[in-house]
Protein backbone atom coordinates (compact mmCIF):
# COMPACT_ATOMS: atom_id res chain seq x y z
CA UNK A 1 0.00 0.00 0.00
CA UNK A 2 1.27 3.48 -0.89
CA UNK A 3 1.36 6.04 1.87
CA UNK A 4 -0.01 9.17 0.18
CA UNK A 5 1.73 11.37 2.70
CA UNK A 6 5.10 9.92 1.61
CA UNK A 7 4.70 11.01 -2.02
CA UNK A 8 7.17 13.79 -2.88
CA UNK A 9 5.64 17.24 -3.05
CA UNK A 10 5.92 18.28 -6.70
CA UNK A 11 4.32 21.09 -8.65
CA UNK A 12 2.59 20.92 -12.03
CA UNK A 13 1.77 24.11 -13.92
CA UNK A 14 -1.54 24.56 -15.67
CA UNK A 15 0.02 24.71 -19.15
CA UNK A 16 0.57 20.95 -19.03
CA UNK A 17 -3.16 20.31 -18.58
CA UNK A 18 -4.24 21.79 -21.91
CA UNK A 19 -3.53 18.57 -23.83
CA UNK A 20 -4.05 15.40 -21.84
CA UNK A 21 -4.85 11.77 -22.49
CA UNK A 22 -8.56 11.06 -22.28
CA UNK A 23 -9.86 14.47 -23.40
CA UNK A 24 -12.29 12.69 -25.73
CA UNK A 25 -14.02 11.10 -22.73
CA UNK A 26 -15.09 14.47 -21.29
CA UNK A 27 -18.23 16.28 -22.44
CA UNK A 28 -17.75 19.32 -24.67
CA UNK A 29 -19.35 21.64 -22.13
CA UNK A 30 -17.11 20.45 -19.29
CA UNK A 31 -14.05 20.50 -21.56
CA UNK A 32 -14.71 24.09 -22.64
CA UNK A 33 -15.04 25.14 -18.99
CA UNK A 34 -11.86 23.31 -18.00
CA UNK A 35 -9.90 24.77 -20.91
CA UNK A 36 -11.00 28.31 -20.08
CA UNK A 37 -9.83 27.84 -16.50
CA UNK A 38 -6.56 26.19 -17.52
CA UNK A 39 -5.88 28.86 -20.15
CA UNK A 40 -6.35 31.63 -17.61
CA UNK A 41 -3.87 30.08 -15.22
CA UNK A 42 -1.46 29.24 -18.04
CA UNK A 43 -1.37 32.95 -18.85
CA UNK A 44 -0.79 33.81 -15.21
CA UNK A 45 1.64 30.90 -14.72
CA UNK A 46 -0.07 30.09 -11.45
CA UNK A 47 0.13 26.64 -9.97
CA UNK A 48 -3.25 24.95 -9.86
CA UNK A 49 -2.26 21.48 -8.72
CA UNK A 50 0.32 20.04 -6.36
CA UNK A 51 0.73 16.30 -6.63
CA UNK A 52 1.12 14.51 -3.32
CA UNK A 53 -0.55 17.14 -1.20
CA UNK A 54 -3.28 17.97 -3.69
CA UNK A 55 -4.22 21.62 -3.49
CA UNK A 56 -5.81 24.02 -5.97
CA UNK A 57 -4.55 27.58 -5.77
CA UNK A 58 -6.93 30.20 -7.09
CA UNK A 59 -9.19 33.02 -5.99
CA UNK A 60 -12.54 31.53 -5.05
CA UNK A 61 -14.60 34.33 -6.56
CA UNK A 62 -12.94 33.96 -9.98
CA UNK A 63 -14.69 30.62 -10.49
CA UNK A 64 -18.06 31.64 -9.04
CA UNK A 65 -20.16 33.10 -11.85
CA UNK A 66 -23.29 33.93 -9.85
CA UNK A 67 -22.86 34.88 -6.22
CA UNK A 68 -26.47 35.34 -5.17
CA UNK A 69 -27.29 31.59 -4.82
CA UNK A 70 -24.96 31.36 -1.81
CA UNK A 71 -27.78 32.68 0.38
CA UNK A 72 -29.97 29.81 -0.86
CA UNK A 73 -27.41 27.13 -0.02
CA UNK A 74 -27.62 24.96 3.07
CA UNK A 75 -23.86 24.48 3.35
CA UNK A 76 -20.60 25.86 2.07
CA UNK A 77 -18.02 23.09 2.15
CA UNK A 78 -14.34 23.97 2.29
CA UNK A 79 -11.96 21.03 2.03
CA UNK A 80 -8.69 21.86 3.75
CA UNK A 81 -5.27 20.25 3.58
CA UNK A 82 -3.06 21.38 6.44
CA UNK A 83 0.05 19.59 7.63
CA UNK A 84 -0.62 16.88 5.00
CA UNK A 85 -4.03 16.10 6.50
CA UNK A 86 -7.48 16.61 4.95
CA UNK A 87 -10.33 18.11 6.98
CA UNK A 88 -13.67 19.73 6.22
CA UNK A 89 -14.84 23.19 7.26
CA UNK A 90 -18.58 23.57 6.71
CA UNK A 91 -20.38 26.89 6.67
CA UNK A 92 -23.98 26.35 7.83
CA UNK A 93 -25.53 29.28 5.98
CA UNK A 94 -28.94 29.43 7.64
CA UNK A 95 -27.51 28.76 11.11
CA UNK A 96 -24.65 31.24 10.55
CA UNK A 97 -21.92 29.10 12.07
CA UNK A 98 -19.00 26.91 11.00
CA UNK A 99 -18.62 23.19 11.72
CA UNK A 100 -15.15 21.64 11.60
CA UNK A 101 -15.07 17.92 10.80
CA UNK A 102 -11.77 16.17 11.43
CA UNK A 103 -11.17 12.42 11.22
CA UNK A 104 -7.87 12.71 13.11
CA UNK A 105 -8.62 15.30 15.81
CA UNK A 106 -5.56 17.23 16.88
CA UNK A 107 -5.46 20.81 18.09
CA UNK A 108 -2.88 21.92 15.53
CA UNK A 109 -5.31 21.11 12.70
CA UNK A 110 -7.47 23.99 13.98
CA UNK A 111 -4.66 26.53 13.60
CA UNK A 112 -5.60 27.59 10.08
CA UNK A 113 -9.37 27.90 10.50
CA UNK A 114 -9.45 31.63 11.22
CA UNK A 115 -7.09 32.27 8.29
CA UNK A 116 -9.32 30.23 5.96
CA UNK A 117 -12.45 32.11 7.04
CA UNK A 118 -10.61 35.43 6.68
CA UNK A 119 -9.51 34.49 3.14
CA UNK A 120 -12.99 33.34 2.18
CA UNK A 121 -14.42 36.60 3.51
CA UNK A 122 -11.93 38.54 1.40
CA UNK A 123 -12.86 36.57 -1.72
CA UNK A 124 -16.65 36.33 -1.46
CA UNK A 125 -17.64 38.08 1.76
CA UNK A 126 -20.03 40.42 -0.03
CA UNK A 127 -22.14 37.41 -1.04
CA UNK A 128 -23.29 36.91 2.55
CA UNK A 129 -25.77 39.02 4.51
CA UNK A 130 -23.65 38.68 7.67
CA UNK A 131 -19.96 38.81 8.46
CA UNK A 132 -18.78 35.19 8.21
CA UNK A 133 -15.70 36.08 10.29
CA UNK A 134 -17.83 36.30 13.44
CA UNK A 135 -19.59 32.97 12.95
CA UNK A 136 -18.74 30.57 15.77
CA UNK A 137 -16.73 27.46 14.89
CA UNK A 138 -18.31 24.27 16.26
CA UNK A 139 -16.66 20.90 16.60
CA UNK A 140 -19.45 18.30 16.23
CA UNK A 141 -19.23 15.37 18.62
CA UNK A 142 -19.33 11.77 17.51
CA UNK A 143 -17.78 12.42 14.09
CA UNK A 144 -16.26 9.18 12.71
CA UNK A 145 -12.47 9.05 13.06
CA UNK A 146 -9.73 7.10 11.33
CA UNK A 147 -7.27 4.61 12.82
CA UNK A 148 -4.45 5.17 10.32
CA UNK A 149 -2.70 8.08 8.61
CA UNK A 150 -3.96 7.65 5.04
CA UNK A 151 -7.78 7.68 4.99
CA UNK A 152 -8.44 11.34 5.82
CA UNK A 153 -9.40 12.24 2.23
CA UNK A 154 -12.01 9.49 2.06
CA UNK A 155 -13.40 10.53 5.44
CA UNK A 156 -13.85 14.08 4.09
CA UNK A 157 -15.68 12.68 1.03
CA UNK A 158 -18.00 10.67 3.28
CA UNK A 159 -18.61 13.65 5.58
CA UNK A 160 -19.71 15.70 2.55
CA UNK A 161 -21.88 12.88 1.21
CA UNK A 162 -23.73 12.51 4.51
CA UNK A 163 -24.26 16.27 4.83
CA UNK A 164 -25.71 16.45 1.32
CA UNK A 165 -28.00 13.45 1.88
CA UNK A 166 -29.32 14.31 5.34
CA UNK A 167 -30.40 17.62 6.86
CA UNK A 168 -29.35 16.56 10.36
CA UNK A 169 -26.62 13.93 10.45
CA UNK A 170 -26.44 11.65 13.47
CA UNK A 171 -22.73 10.91 13.35
CA UNK A 172 -23.11 8.20 15.98
CA UNK A 173 -24.79 6.11 13.28
CA UNK A 174 -21.63 6.22 11.15
CA UNK A 175 -18.97 4.97 13.53
CA UNK A 176 -18.17 2.14 11.10
CA UNK A 177 -16.73 4.39 8.37
CA UNK A 178 -13.27 2.92 8.92
CA UNK A 179 -14.52 -0.67 8.53
CA UNK A 180 -16.09 0.19 5.16
CA UNK A 181 -13.17 2.22 3.78
CA UNK A 182 -12.26 -0.32 1.06
CA UNK A 183 -15.87 -0.32 -0.16
CA UNK A 184 -15.97 3.50 -0.11
CA UNK A 185 -12.82 3.67 -2.26
CA UNK A 186 -14.28 1.24 -4.81
CA UNK A 187 -17.56 3.19 -4.92
CA UNK A 188 -15.73 6.47 -5.47
CA UNK A 189 -13.54 5.00 -8.23
CA UNK A 190 -16.65 3.58 -9.91
CA UNK A 191 -18.49 6.91 -9.69
CA UNK A 192 -15.53 8.74 -11.25
CA UNK A 193 -15.29 6.15 -14.04
CA UNK A 194 -19.02 6.41 -14.77
CA UNK A 195 -18.86 10.22 -14.84
CA UNK A 196 -16.26 10.04 -17.62
CA UNK A 197 -18.27 7.45 -19.54
CA UNK A 198 -21.32 9.74 -19.89
KOLLOBA-965473 format. One record per residue: residue in three letters; x, y, z of N, C-alpha, C in turn. Coordinates in steps of 0.02 Angstrom, whole numbers, always signed. Atoms other than C-alpha are relative to their C-alpha. Layout:
N
aa	neast	nnorth	nup	caeast	canorth	caup	ceast	cnorth	cup
ala	X	Y	Z	X	Y	Z	X	Y	Z
...
***
This chain:
198
aa	neast	nnorth	nup	caeast	canorth	caup	ceast	cnorth	cup
unk	+42	-59	+0	+0	+0	+0	+44	+63	+0
unk	-38	-62	+5	+64	+174	-45	-25	+49	+53
unk	+17	-52	-49	+68	+302	+94	-1	+66	-38
unk	+7	-62	+38	+0	+458	+9	+43	+56	+29
unk	-38	-53	-32	+87	+568	+135	+74	-5	-14
unk	-71	+9	+14	+255	+496	+81	+18	+20	-72
unk	-13	-20	+69	+235	+551	-101	+34	+67	-1
unk	-36	-64	+3	+359	+689	-144	-46	+57	-22
unk	+41	-59	+16	+282	+862	-153	+28	+32	-63
unk	-22	-28	+64	+296	+914	-335	-54	+47	-26
unk	+45	-50	+25	+216	+1054	-432	-9	-8	-75
unk	+15	+3	+71	+130	+1046	-601	-35	+65	-20
unk	+30	-62	+22	+89	+1205	-696	-58	-13	-48
unk	+62	+10	+37	-77	+1228	-783	+11	-11	-75
unk	-12	+7	+72	+1	+1235	-958	+2	-73	-21
unk	-6	+71	+18	+29	+1047	-952	-68	-34	-1
unk	+66	+30	-2	-158	+1016	-929	-40	+12	-64
unk	+39	-19	+59	-212	+1090	-1096	-9	-59	-48
unk	+4	+57	+45	-176	+929	-1192	+14	-63	+41
unk	-10	+58	-43	-202	+770	-1092	-37	-60	-28
unk	+29	+63	+23	-243	+589	-1125	-70	-7	+30
unk	+68	+10	-24	-428	+553	-1114	-46	+60	-9
unk	+43	-58	+11	-493	+723	-1170	-66	-19	-34
unk	+59	+20	+39	-614	+634	-1287	-55	-31	+44
unk	+49	+31	-46	-701	+555	-1136	-41	+52	+38
unk	+32	-53	-38	-754	+723	-1065	-49	+38	-44
unk	+50	-35	+40	-911	+814	-1122	+27	+67	-25
unk	-23	-63	+30	-888	+966	-1234	-9	+59	+47
unk	+14	-55	-45	-968	+1082	-1107	+52	+2	+57
unk	-49	+3	-55	-855	+1023	-964	+70	+15	-26
unk	-67	-12	+28	-702	+1025	-1078	+11	+74	-14
unk	-7	-72	+14	-735	+1205	-1132	+11	+38	+64
unk	-8	-33	-65	-752	+1257	-950	+70	-12	+28
unk	-67	+16	-25	-593	+1166	-900	+54	+38	-38
unk	-51	-34	+40	-495	+1239	-1045	+3	+74	+14
unk	+0	-71	-15	-550	+1415	-1004	+36	+14	+66
unk	-34	-7	-64	-492	+1392	-825	+75	-12	-7
unk	-71	+16	+9	-328	+1310	-876	+36	+54	-39
unk	-32	-52	+40	-294	+1443	-1007	+14	+62	+41
unk	-9	-59	-43	-318	+1582	-880	+62	-9	+44
unk	-56	+10	-45	-194	+1504	-761	+65	-14	-36
unk	-60	+6	+41	-73	+1462	-902	+28	+70	-12
unk	-22	-69	+11	-68	+1647	-942	+32	+29	+63
unk	-25	-28	-63	-40	+1691	-760	+59	-41	+28
unk	-52	+45	-26	+82	+1545	-736	-9	-14	+74
unk	+14	+16	-69	-3	+1505	-573	-7	-76	+7
unk	+6	+71	-14	+7	+1332	-498	-72	-15	+18
unk	+68	+18	-19	-163	+1248	-493	-3	-70	+29
unk	+2	+67	-29	-113	+1074	-436	+68	-18	+29
unk	-61	+27	-30	+16	+1002	-318	-12	-74	+12
unk	+8	+72	-6	+37	+815	-331	+30	-24	+65
unk	-22	+22	-66	+56	+725	-166	-47	+31	+50
unk	+50	-39	-37	-28	+857	-60	-40	+37	-53
unk	+38	-29	+55	-164	+898	-185	-32	+65	+25
unk	+31	-63	-18	-211	+1081	-175	-9	+43	-62
unk	+14	-44	+57	-290	+1201	-299	+7	+72	+24
unk	-12	-69	-20	-228	+1379	-288	-34	+47	-49
unk	+35	-49	+41	-347	+1510	-355	-44	+42	+44
unk	+47	-42	-36	-460	+1651	-300	-69	-30	-6
unk	+65	+33	+0	-627	+1576	-252	-50	+38	-45
unk	+51	-37	+37	-730	+1716	-328	+11	+1	-75
unk	-12	+0	+72	-647	+1698	-499	-36	-58	-34
unk	+35	+57	+29	-735	+1531	-525	-73	-3	+20
unk	+71	-4	-17	-903	+1582	-452	-31	+51	-47
unk	+29	-45	+50	-1008	+1655	-593	-60	+38	+27
unk	+57	-33	-29	-1164	+1696	-493	+4	-6	+76
unk	-11	+3	-72	-1143	+1744	-311	-64	-3	+41
unk	+60	-3	-41	-1323	+1767	-258	-25	-67	+25
unk	+28	+62	-27	-1365	+1580	-241	+31	-23	+66
unk	-31	+20	-63	-1248	+1568	-90	-50	+6	+57
unk	+49	-9	-53	-1389	+1634	+19	-52	-55	+0
unk	+49	+54	+5	-1499	+1491	-43	+30	-68	+20
unk	-34	+63	-15	-1370	+1357	-1	-11	-20	+73
unk	+2	+24	-68	-1381	+1248	+153	+70	+2	+30
unk	-69	+5	-25	-1193	+1224	+168	+49	+29	-50
unk	-59	-16	+40	-1030	+1293	+104	+55	-46	+25
unk	-49	+50	-21	-901	+1154	+107	+69	+19	-24
unk	-70	-17	+15	-717	+1198	+115	+44	-58	+20
unk	-47	+54	-17	-598	+1051	+102	+68	+32	+12
unk	-64	-30	-19	-434	+1093	+187	+54	-53	+5
unk	-57	+45	-9	-264	+1012	+179	+54	+40	+38
unk	-48	-35	-43	-153	+1069	+322	+44	-53	+33
unk	-48	+47	-30	+3	+980	+382	-12	-71	-28
unk	+9	+63	+37	-31	+844	+250	-60	-40	+25
unk	+59	+34	-26	-201	+805	+325	-63	+36	-24
unk	+62	-28	+26	-374	+831	+247	-53	+5	+55
unk	+55	-11	-46	-516	+905	+349	-55	+37	-38
unk	+56	-34	+32	-684	+987	+311	-26	+55	+45
unk	+31	-57	-34	-742	+1160	+363	-66	+14	-35
unk	+67	-7	+29	-929	+1178	+336	-32	+64	+25
unk	+38	-60	-18	-1019	+1345	+333	-74	-18	-2
unk	+72	+14	-3	-1199	+1317	+391	-34	+68	-10
unk	+23	-67	+20	-1277	+1464	+299	-59	+25	+41
unk	+60	-23	-36	-1447	+1471	+382	+12	+6	+75
unk	-16	-3	-72	-1375	+1438	+556	+54	+51	+16
unk	-53	-50	-7	-1233	+1562	+527	+54	-23	+50
unk	-57	+25	-39	-1096	+1455	+603	+41	-47	-43
unk	-45	+48	+34	-950	+1345	+550	+1	-65	+39
unk	-10	+65	-32	-931	+1160	+586	+65	-29	-29
unk	-64	+28	+21	-758	+1082	+580	+0	-75	+12
unk	+1	+73	-3	-753	+896	+540	+70	-27	-13
unk	-69	+22	+3	-589	+809	+571	+4	-74	+21
unk	-3	+72	-14	-558	+621	+561	+60	-20	+42
unk	-60	+13	-40	-393	+635	+655	+9	+60	+47
unk	+2	-61	-40	-431	+765	+791	+65	+15	+37
unk	-59	-26	-35	-278	+862	+844	-7	+76	+1
unk	+9	-73	-7	-273	+1041	+905	+35	+39	-56
unk	-36	-40	+49	-144	+1096	+777	-35	+1	-68
unk	+38	-3	+62	-266	+1056	+635	-48	+59	+0
unk	+46	-57	-5	-374	+1199	+699	+36	+67	-13
unk	-39	-62	+3	-233	+1327	+680	-18	+44	-59
unk	+11	-40	+60	-280	+1380	+504	-72	+22	-10
unk	+71	-14	+12	-469	+1395	+525	-15	+74	-6
unk	+14	-72	+3	-473	+1581	+561	+29	+31	-63
unk	-30	-25	+61	-355	+1613	+415	-42	-18	-61
unk	+42	+22	+56	-466	+1512	+298	-63	+42	-4
unk	+61	-40	-1	-623	+1605	+352	+16	+72	-22
unk	-20	-67	+19	-531	+1771	+334	+10	+5	-75
unk	-12	+1	+72	-476	+1724	+157	-65	-5	-38
unk	+64	+8	+33	-649	+1667	+109	-40	+65	+3
unk	+34	-64	-6	-721	+1830	+175	+28	+50	-49
unk	-31	-46	+48	-596	+1927	+70	-20	-15	-72
unk	+17	+19	+69	-643	+1829	-86	-73	+9	-16
unk	+71	-1	+15	-832	+1817	-73	-43	+25	+57
unk	+36	-24	-59	-882	+1904	+88	-62	+40	-16
unk	+58	-41	+18	-1001	+2021	-2	-61	-42	-21
unk	+55	+43	+19	-1107	+1871	-52	-43	-20	+59
unk	+38	+19	-60	-1165	+1846	+127	-34	+61	+31
unk	+34	-56	-32	-1288	+1951	+225	+25	+13	+71
unk	-33	-11	-64	-1182	+1934	+383	+75	-8	-8
unk	-72	+6	+1	-998	+1940	+423	+20	-71	+21
unk	-16	+70	-15	-939	+1759	+411	+60	-6	+47
unk	-58	+3	-46	-785	+1804	+515	-22	-5	+73
unk	+23	+3	-70	-892	+1815	+672	-42	-62	+15
unk	+36	+62	-12	-979	+1649	+647	+41	-43	+48
unk	-34	+46	-46	-937	+1528	+789	+22	-63	-37
unk	-24	+63	+29	-836	+1373	+744	-17	-56	+50
unk	+20	+57	-41	-916	+1214	+813	+41	-62	-19
unk	-35	+63	+11	-833	+1045	+830	-48	-57	+17
unk	+52	+50	-13	-972	+915	+811	+27	-62	+36
unk	-22	+60	-37	-961	+768	+931	-23	-62	-38
unk	+18	+64	+30	-966	+588	+875	+19	-9	-72
unk	-20	+5	+70	-889	+621	+705	+46	-61	-8
unk	-42	+59	+10	-813	+459	+636	+74	+19	-9
unk	-72	-14	+4	-623	+453	+653	+36	-60	-30
unk	-41	+51	+32	-486	+355	+567	+49	-31	+49
unk	-49	+34	-44	-363	+231	+641	+68	-7	-34
unk	-64	+1	+34	-223	+258	+516	+17	+71	-23
unk	-20	-67	+21	-135	+404	+431	-15	+13	-74
unk	+8	-9	+72	-198	+383	+252	-72	+8	-23
unk	+70	+0	+22	-389	+384	+250	-35	+67	+7
unk	+33	-64	-15	-422	+567	+291	-40	+27	-60
unk	+35	-25	+59	-470	+612	+111	-67	-34	-10
unk	+63	+38	+7	-601	+474	+103	-49	+19	+55
unk	+45	-22	-54	-670	+527	+272	-33	+66	-19
unk	+28	-65	+20	-693	+704	+205	-54	-11	-53
unk	+50	+15	+51	-784	+634	+52	-64	-27	+31
unk	+59	+29	-33	-900	+533	+164	-36	+51	+44
unk	+32	-54	-39	-931	+683	+279	-45	+41	-47
unk	+38	-41	+47	-986	+785	+128	-61	-38	-26
unk	+56	+40	+25	-1094	+644	+61	-57	-3	+51
unk	+52	+4	-51	-1187	+625	+225	-34	+68	+10
unk	+30	-66	-8	-1213	+813	+241	-48	+17	-57
unk	+42	-13	+58	-1285	+822	+66	-64	-42	+3
unk	+57	+46	-1	-1400	+672	+94	-48	+12	+58
unk	+42	-7	-60	-1466	+716	+267	+5	+70	+30
unk	+1	-68	-29	-1520	+881	+343	+35	+1	+68
unk	-33	+6	-65	-1468	+828	+518	+34	-68	+3
unk	-37	+63	-1	-1331	+697	+523	+12	-23	+72
unk	-16	+30	-64	-1322	+583	+673	+65	-39	-9
unk	-66	+30	+13	-1136	+546	+668	+10	-65	+38
unk	-7	+62	-39	-1155	+410	+799	-21	-61	-41
unk	+23	+55	+43	-1240	+305	+664	+53	-19	-52
unk	-51	+12	+52	-1081	+311	+558	+68	-16	+29
unk	-63	+16	-33	-949	+249	+677	+40	-53	-39
unk	-34	+53	+36	-908	+107	+555	+31	+23	-66
unk	-32	-24	+61	-836	+219	+418	+65	-36	-13
unk	-65	+30	+10	-664	+146	+446	-6	-72	-25
unk	+9	+69	+21	-726	-33	+426	-20	-7	-73
unk	+24	+2	+69	-804	+10	+258	+44	+38	-49
unk	-42	-44	+41	-658	+111	+189	+16	-31	-68
unk	-15	+32	+65	-613	-16	+53	-60	+5	-47
unk	+61	-7	+40	-794	-16	-8	-8	+72	-23
unk	+7	-71	+19	-798	+175	-6	+47	+18	-57
unk	-49	-15	+53	-641	+183	-113	-23	-28	-67
unk	+24	+32	+62	-714	+62	-241	-60	+39	-27
unk	+58	-39	+22	-878	+160	-246	+20	+66	-31
unk	-23	-64	+26	-786	+323	-273	+33	-9	-68
unk	-33	+13	+64	-677	+250	-412	-51	-16	-54
unk	+52	+17	+48	-832	+179	-496	-39	+62	-21
unk	+37	-62	+15	-924	+346	-484	+40	+44	-47
unk	-42	-41	+43	-777	+437	-562	+2	-30	-70
unk	-2	+33	+65	-764	+308	-702	-65	+10	-38
unk	+65	-10	+32	-951	+321	-738	-10	+72	-23
unk	+8	-70	+19	-943	+511	-742	+37	+15	-65
unk	-37	-10	+62	-813	+502	-881	-32	-37	-58
unk	+31	+41	+53	-914	+372	-977	-63	+32	-28
unk	+62	-32	+23	-1066	+487	-995	+11	+39	-64
***
